[in-house]
Amino acid sequence: MELKEQFLKTRKETETICSPLQTEDYLVQPIVDVSPPKWHLAHTTWFFEQFVLVKYDPYYKVFHPDFSYLFNSYYNHMGERTQRQDRGFMTRPSVANVYEYRNYVTAAITKVLENNPSDEVMDLVEVGINHEQQHQELLAYDIKYILGTQPTFPSIGDYYILKEEQQGQQWLSFSEGLYEIGHQGNGFCFDNELPVHKVFVQDFDISNSLVTNGDFLEFMEDGGYGNFDLWHDEGWHFIQNNAIKHPLYWHCNDGAWQQYHFNGLETLNPNLPVSHISMYEAYAFANWKGMRLPTEFEWEVAAGELPWGKLWEWTNSAFLPYPGFNRAEGALGEYNGKFMLNQMVLRGASLATPEGHERGTYRNFFHASSRWIFSGIRLVKQ
C-alpha cells in the first residue's frame, strides 16, 4: 500500500471508531489514564502538523495557534502543554472544530505526499501513521471505560467482541538455548524493538490458551482477592486501597455475574478469556495456580507456535532498553525511551490492535496497576 493511501485509510479509521459516539461522549475524562476521544482526534492531528507540516512545509499555516499547546501530550521538545489530568476540562475547541482541524491537516499532508517528499518526511509520516494507529487502540480502551462506568451501561454495538477459547489447554515445551530477540526485516518497528540481540532462555512450558473467566471465577471463589500471600506487596495495597474484588467491568446482580462489553451488560461467559486484568491480578492468579507469567523473551520465543491476538498478555518483564538501545535525538527520542521505568511489558495484540501492529516483537507497556486496557493472562509452568 502506498504511503498516501495508508495515511488516508488511517485517518478515516480513527473517525470510524468514534462514529457511534454522542457529542457528550467525546468530552469526558473519568480517570487520568482515560483521555477524551476529542483529545485523541486532535492530538493525532497535532502530531502530523507539528512534526511534518510546521517543520517541512514552508507554505503551511497552522490551523490555530493555541492547538500546539492544547494537544501536545508529553513532548518537552515541542514546548509547553496542558497537563494530562486536565484534558477533560477543555470544552473548547468544540468537537466540530476538532474535526475541521483534522480535515485541514489531512488535506495538507496529502498535498505533501503528492509532491515528491524527501525520505525524511516520508519516514516521519510513517511514524505518524503508526502513532495514530496506537491511539486507535487507546480510543477503544477509553471509549469502553467512558461508557462502561456509566450507570446505564449504554450500548454502541458489537465492537471488539471476544471469542471463546476453543482449544483444550495444552503445554508447549521449549528447550533452553540462546535465542535472537528483537525485530528483524525491513518493515516498520518502534525503536524499543531494537536492536536485535541474544538472550539465554531456560527450558519452559507455556500454555496454548489464555486463562478464562471460568478459571478466574474459581480463583475468586477460593478467596484469591483476600489472600495476601498470593500478591506482590504493592499489588495487595493496590486492591485494598481501591476495594478491588473482581476484574474491571464485572458486576454481580442478584447473585449472578455479568460483564460489560460495547453492546451492554451480558451474562458472564465462563469460556471467554478473562480480560481487563492488572498485572497484579495476573501475578496473583498465577501464584494461586502454582505457576507464573512468562518473561517477554519466553513469549517471543514461543510466539510462532502460540495462538494469540485476542488480548495483550502480561509478562513478568520490566520495560527496559535492549542492550545497545539508541534513543533518537530530539522529540522523537521521547516516544518510548523516557518511559523505561516502572512499566511492565505486555506481548501479543488485542482485538483493537490495528493491522500491522500484531508483531511478535512488539513491546507494549503499561504500569502494573492498569486495568482498562485489553489485557489477559497466559501461564507458564514453574
C-alpha angles and dihedrals in degrees: 000000000000116000094246092052091047091049094051092045090052094049091050094047092056090055092045090057089055096043097097092055127108116226091256091056090063095062112051131095108190094179133010093256093057115075121200113259088237089061093051090051091051099040095053087051092047088056093060093041097050102034098041116013102039092045103038109024110072091188096052119114116200114247094231129353094225095056095077087063099037098050106035108114112195106327106128090182089063096058137249122349144179115270117260095241090055098058092099093057093067108100088163134093092048124235089251090053091051090053089051087052091052093050092047095052094040090056092048094050090046089055091050091051091051093056104066099266123202122262089252091057091045090052092050092049089051090052089048091052092051090045091054090047089056088053090051088064092044088052090057090052094046097045090051091051093047092052099031094057094052117103094239096049095220121214126226097174141265099331122158096349117189120226126219121266101256106181123077112248114272132170120236115207125214126188125232116262149115111293132186112240127193141049118314127183137045100287125105120283136162121254093250090066090064152126106033108236140162125260128185112229126190124224110288141172117215130190118250090214138051125248109269134220088253091054091049093047088059088054090052094046089051090058097259094153090052100049109090091189090073097055141074107248090244091049092048091053090046095056092041095049092046098039092236114173103153141016120293114275093024116126129182110213120178090342095308124108120234132181130210119234129165089276094055136262115342134180108270110263108215092203097059117095111261110254142186091044125155120227086247090060093042090053093048092049091050090051090050089054092049089245138096144227118267122253114244089250093053088049093052092047090052098039095097092060100038129087104232142151104091097093138002108258123224116234129195091240128108117230102254134151118270116244107282094018111168119207112214119240121256128003096339088061087067092060098091111340099076092054095061094114133079093002130116125217123244120192135202122030140271137232087266096051110117119241112275095030094082093095122148088228097050111124112205115184138194138154114277091248094060113123107155092072121092095261136154144169134261119179135220123198115248 
